[in-house]
Amino acid sequence: MNHITDHLPSRTFTTNSQEYLWFSGTSYLGMPHHQGFRENFLRAFARYGTSWGSSRNNNIRLEIYEKAEIELAKFANFPSALTVSSGMWAGQLVVNFLQKPDTKFFFAPKTHPALWNGKSLQSEDWKKGLSYTAWTSKIADKVRECTAENIVICSDSVGSPYVERFDFQWINELPEGKNITIVVDASHSFGIQTLKHLITQSSYFPIIVTASLNKAMGMTGGVIFSDIETLSSIRQSPMFAGASPMMPALLETFINSLDYFTEQQHKLSKNIGYFNSMIPQNSFLDSIENYPAYCTHQSGVHEYLKENGIMTACFPYPTATDLPVTRLVVSALHLKEDLDKVAGLVNKYQK
């Protein structure tokens, strides 16, 4: 059942005169409701208005984009960053840039559609039901046997919407001497998990990381991280030059709110630790270390929580015929009493 509301959910939301605690969505850090972040946005909005109606490659350039991209690169511990209008466009822009003659794409299970090149669902490397672990055990051999001149390997940074830790040790097993590029969609981890391990694992091969800024970061837009040379080439592509950029006021807001992001990251980590301490280690909710999403295929959980005033997400994935996924999300906005209530219900349901 879909619920309609006339306001942005924070830690609560109301629909049909019924108030629920909101344990859903992807606003992990709760930035859209942070008072300081909102005040910074209003000041930036007064300066820049609603949009920059021009190509980023025009002869007139708005300096806030380059300034914010420098700060985003530092934030992510990457050499360089390039912003675009959405996370979906970030992925499609990169895939299009890498789609050269005699190029073979390999897709890990659960790779987000942002990185699909139109053939992923038909590809033998993107099989429904194949586990990430099983895929990682075979990818090096598949790449070794591949005769294509260019090889692109695509993966998400973390399993979503059903949470799962992805280990990138498989990068170390890839054969040297091949023209391999690794592309990772980090939309569900950027802002709440470090990307350093991706840089460490990719010492032999270039890596491009794409991400939505509309999740943990609370900004409508997308970003691409890589080395300076790669992003310079992407910037010169027609698909970048012809696309509208993200809202400049949001980028100035980001620069002026770096301390707030750190503050919310600490709050989120504390909330995750507290919630984990309140539920059994062998809970029916699947989770990974220091991550805010908890998932289950167990039927009845969503309905039980909803009856007790807790709203989670519940939908089939990856197709409409798959088992529904109940996804409970802890955010930086939740209070101790919110977590106590949910933990109590989880423990009661567990018994």
DAFENBEL-V257743 format. One record per pair of residues at least 24 apart in sequence whose ideal C-beta (glycine too) atoms are under 8 Angstrom apart, sorted by the first residue. I is the first residue (numbers start at 0). J is the second residue. Records with the same first field share a line. If there is no record, write none. Layout:
I->J ; J
This chain:
2->310
7->31 ; 32
9->332
10->330 ; 332 ; 333 ; 334 ; 337
12->310
18->308
19->305 ; 308 ; 309 ; 310
20->308 ; 309 ; 310 ; 333 ; 337 ; 340 ; 341
21->310
22->304 ; 309 ; 310 ; 311 ; 327 ; 328 ; 329 ; 330 ; 333 ; 341
23->310 ; 311 ; 312 ; 326 ; 327 ; 328
24->312 ; 328 ; 330
25->187 ; 213 ; 214 ; 215 ; 328
26->214 ; 215 ; 217 ; 330
27->190 ; 191 ; 214 ; 215 ; 267 ; 291 ; 328 ; 330 ; 331
28->190 ; 191 ; 215 ; 216 ; 217 ; 260 ; 263 ; 264 ; 267 ; 330 ; 331
29->217 ; 263 ; 266 ; 330 ; 331 ; 332
30->215 ; 216 ; 217 ; 218 ; 256 ; 259 ; 260 ; 263
31->217
32->332
33->217 ; 256 ; 259 ; 263
35->256 ; 259
36->217 ; 252 ; 256 ; 259
39->251 ; 252 ; 255 ; 256 ; 259
40->248 ; 249 ; 252
42->255
43->247 ; 248 ; 249 ; 251 ; 252 ; 255
44->248
46->248 ; 251
47->246 ; 247 ; 248 ; 251
48->248
49->246 ; 248
50->243 ; 246 ; 247
51->244 ; 246 ; 247
52->243
53->244
54->240 ; 241 ; 242
55->234 ; 239 ; 240 ; 244
56->234 ; 235 ; 239 ; 240
61->247
63->247 ; 250 ; 251 ; 254
64->244 ; 247 ; 250
66->250 ; 254
67->250 ; 251 ; 253 ; 254
68->222
70->253 ; 254 ; 257
71->222 ; 224 ; 253
72->224
74->257 ; 260
75->189 ; 194 ; 208 ; 222 ; 224
76->193 ; 194 ; 195 ; 198
77->194 ; 198 ; 208 ; 224 ; 225
78->225 ; 226 ; 227
79->224 ; 225 ; 226 ; 227 ; 229 ; 230
80->222 ; 223 ; 224 ; 230
81->222 ; 223 ; 230 ; 233 ; 234 ; 239
82->212 ; 220 ; 221 ; 222 ; 223 ; 244 ; 245 ; 250
83->220 ; 221 ; 222 ; 223 ; 239 ; 242 ; 244 ; 245
84->219 ; 220 ; 221 ; 242 ; 243 ; 244 ; 245
85->211 ; 213 ; 219 ; 220 ; 221 ; 245
86->113 ; 184 ; 186 ; 209 ; 210 ; 211 ; 212 ; 213 ; 214 ; 220 ; 221 ; 222
87->112 ; 113 ; 211 ; 221
88->221 ; 242
89->113 ; 209 ; 210 ; 211 ; 221 ; 222 ; 223
90->114 ; 182 ; 184 ; 209 ; 221
91->238
92->223 ; 233 ; 236 ; 238 ; 239 ; 242
93->182 ; 207 ; 209 ; 223 ; 233
94->151 ; 153 ; 182
95->236 ; 238
96->232 ; 233 ; 236 ; 238
97->149 ; 151 ; 180 ; 182 ; 207
99->149
100->148
101->147 ; 148 ; 149
102->147 ; 148 ; 149 ; 150 ; 151
103->145 ; 147 ; 149 ; 150 ; 151
104->151 ; 152 ; 153
105->138 ; 141 ; 142 ; 150 ; 151 ; 152 ; 153
106->153 ; 154
107->131 ; 134 ; 135 ; 138 ; 152 ; 153 ; 154 ; 155 ; 165
108->134
109->155 ; 158 ; 159 ; 161 ; 163 ; 317
110->153 ; 154 ; 155 ; 184
111->155 ; 159 ; 184 ; 186
113->184 ; 186 ; 209
114->153 ; 182 ; 184 ; 209
119->153
127->317 ; 318
131->158 ; 163 ; 165
132->166
135->166 ; 168 ; 169
136->169
138->169 ; 172 ; 173
139->169 ; 172 ; 173 ; 174
142->173 ; 174 ; 177 ; 179
143->174
145->177
148->178
149->178 ; 180
150->177 ; 178 ; 179 ; 180
151->179 ; 180 ; 181 ; 182
152->179 ; 180 ; 181 ; 182
153->182 ; 183 ; 184
154->181 ; 182 ; 183 ; 184
155->183 ; 184 ; 185 ; 186 ; 187
156->183 ; 184 ; 185 ; 186 ; 187 ; 188 ; 189 ; 192 ; 194 ; 197 ; 208
157->185 ; 187 ; 188 ; 192 ; 287 ; 290
159->186 ; 187 ; 292
160->292 ; 294 ; 312 ; 314 ; 316 ; 324 ; 326
161->285 ; 294 ; 296 ; 316 ; 324 ; 326
162->285 ; 286 ; 287 ; 290 ; 292 ; 293 ; 294 ; 326
163->285 ; 287
164->287 ; 288
167->196 ; 197 ; 200
168->200
170->200 ; 201 ; 204
171->200
173->203 ; 204
175->203
179->204
180->204 ; 205 ; 206 ; 207
181->205 ; 206 ; 207
182->206 ; 207 ; 208 ; 209
183->207 ; 208 ; 209
184->208 ; 209 ; 210
185->209 ; 210
186->210 ; 211 ; 214
187->214 ; 292
189->214 ; 215 ; 216 ; 222
190->214 ; 215 ; 216 ; 260 ; 264
191->215 ; 264 ; 267 ; 290 ; 291
192->289 ; 290
194->224
205->229
212->245 ; 249
216->253 ; 260
218->245 ; 246 ; 249 ; 250 ; 252 ; 253
219->245 ; 246 ; 249
220->245 ; 246 ; 249 ; 250
221->245
263->331
264->331
266->331
267->291 ; 329 ; 330 ; 331
270->329 ; 330 ; 331 ; 333 ; 338
271->329
273->335 ; 338
274->329 ; 338 ; 341 ; 342
277->338 ; 339 ; 342 ; 343 ; 346
278->342 ; 345 ; 346 ; 349
279->346 ; 349
282->345 ; 349
283->348 ; 349
284->327 ; 345
291->328 ; 329 ; 330
292->326 ; 327 ; 328
293->326 ; 327 ; 328 ; 329
294->324 ; 325 ; 326 ; 327
295->324 ; 325
296->322 ; 323 ; 324 ; 325
297->325
298->323
300->325 ; 348
301->325
303->344 ; 348
304->341 ; 344
307->340 ; 344
308->340
309->340 ; 341 ; 344
